[in-house]
Amino acid sequence: MSRINANTKGVFVIAATPFTPDGKIDHNSLDGMVDFYFDKGADGLTILGMMGEAPKLTQSESLAIAKQIIKRAAGKPIVVGVSAPGLAAIGELTKAVMDEGAAGVMVAPPGNLKTNEQIITYYANVVKTIGEDVPVVLQDFPLATGVSISSATMGTIFENHPSIVMLKHEDWPGLQKISDLRDAEKKGRRRVSILCGNAGVFLPEEMRRGADGAMTGFAYPEMMVEICRLCNADQYDKAHDLFDAYLPLMRYEQQPALGLAVRKFILARRGVIAHASQRQPGADLSPTAQQEVIFLMTRLEKRMAEIS
């Protein structure tokens, strides 16, 4: 199993966790979901993140899911989200998934961190807990965590800990942060990989600022793969043309508290998972909302047929 590093590029899809309507893990859908993501061009997967409903899983369930996905991936890189309120849980799950062949782990800061010093100390403690040999993705998602990490603070963390090799960038607005990090690298700071979240809504701009790819769960991974390819070839007009076709669905997905329900509904409609169910608590789409998503999907299919 290959491990992520500071030069990792491409699309690492944030994977959903499929559930049956009664809230059990749908192990039958897991393998097909993994195959789908890689068939659509993903370079890797990130599992047990916020989209994966990780806080609703027990530690044993998280490990069972990780084992199954890592095995199915057959050597392709799998990053595992291990964020937890306490360092002991982070350390336990990290050791278990790395022993199974994970490519690295992703850690978001807990919401009680309020100062730059606290944030810096927290990541020092994470690295001390899991070991300096484990590749780490720093998840910067202040809209969800409530923790804002400045470019300068992030730079200090990267300088102090070479094992933190990747930033999952999903600050909003946050394009300047990408520029700040790349400018610092030009002046001598070590390189880190930057993969971007935010449901892909800024992906063309992020790539132009120096991002290495995407790490998000939009239910059409083939779009993200192609946009990254076009941007890497400096074909920005074509990248934006393709992006524009998907924008109505991406916009619809941005509704607070409904984004995951929309994504799972689309994945189910595409035959990727058997059910759109979330483990409770979780909001389902109303029949009206479902019809709106179907309408947008149908329009997208027509638009893509015209483009091709």
C-alpha positions, 0 to 999 in steps of 0.5 A, a space after each residue: 500500500 502506497 503512502 501519501 506524501 508531500 507530492 501527492 496529487 489528484 482526486 481523493 474522493 471523500 467516501 460516504 458510509 452506506 447504511 441500510 434503512 434500519 441504520 446498519 452498515 451496508 457492507 454489501 454496498 461498500 465494495 461497489 462504492 469503492 469500485 465506482 470511485 476508482 472506475 471514475 478516475 479517483 486516485 485515492 479515497 478518504 474515508 471516515 470523514 464528516 461525509 462518512 458520518 464518522 461521529 455516528 460510528 463506534 470504534 469497532 465499526 470504523 475499523 471494520 469499514 476501514 479494513 474492508 475498503 483498504 482490502 477492496 482498494 487493492 493497493 490504491 491509497 486510502 486515507 482514514 479520518 481519525 479525528 476524535 475528542 481525545 488523543 487516545 482514540 486517535 492513537 488507537 484507530 491510527 495504529 489499527 488502520 496503518 497496520 491494515 495498510 492505510 496511506 495516512 490519516 486525517 485529523 481535524 482540530 477539536 472545536 475547543 482550540 481558541 488560540 494559535 498556541 493551542 492549535 500548534 500544541 494540539 498538532 504536536 501532541 497528535 504527532 507525538 501520539 501516533 508517531 512521526 512515521 505516520 503521514 498526516 492530513 491536516 483538515 482545515 475546515 473552520 465552517 464545521 470545526 469552528 477553528 480558524 487556522 491562519 496561514 502563519 500558524 499553519 506554516 509553523 505546524 508544517 515546519 515543526 512536523 514533517 510527517 504532516 504532509 498534506 493539507 485538506 483545504 476547505 476554508 471559505 473564503 480561503 483561496 488566499 491561503 493557498 497562495 500564501 502557502 505556495 509563496 512561502 514554499 517559493 521562499 524555502 519552506 518545505 512543500 506540502 500537498 494541498 487537496 481541496 474540499 468545499 464540495 468542489 465549488 471553487 476547484 478551478 480557482 483552487 487549482 489555478 492558485 496551486 492546489 494539487 487536486 480535490 478531496 471532497 465527496 461530490 457525487 460525480 467524481 469524474 467531473 473533478 478528475 477531468 477538471 484537474 486534468 484540464 487545469 494541469 494542462 492549462 486549459 482553464 476555459 475548458 475546465 470552467 465550461 465543464 464546471 458550469 455544467 455541474 454547478 446547479 447540482 453543486 449549488 443545490 448541495 450547499 444547503 445547510 444540513 442537506 448536503 449529505 442527504 443530496 449526495 447520498 440520494 444522487 449516489 443511490 440514483 446512480 446505483 452506487 449504493 443501495 440506499 440513501 439512508 443516513 444513520 440517525 440523527 440525519 435529515 432525509 430529502 422530502 419527496 419534493 426535494 428528491 424531484 428537484 434533484 432528479 430534475 437537475 440530474 436529468 438536465 445535467 445528463 442532457 448537457 453532458 450529451 451535448 458537450 460530448 
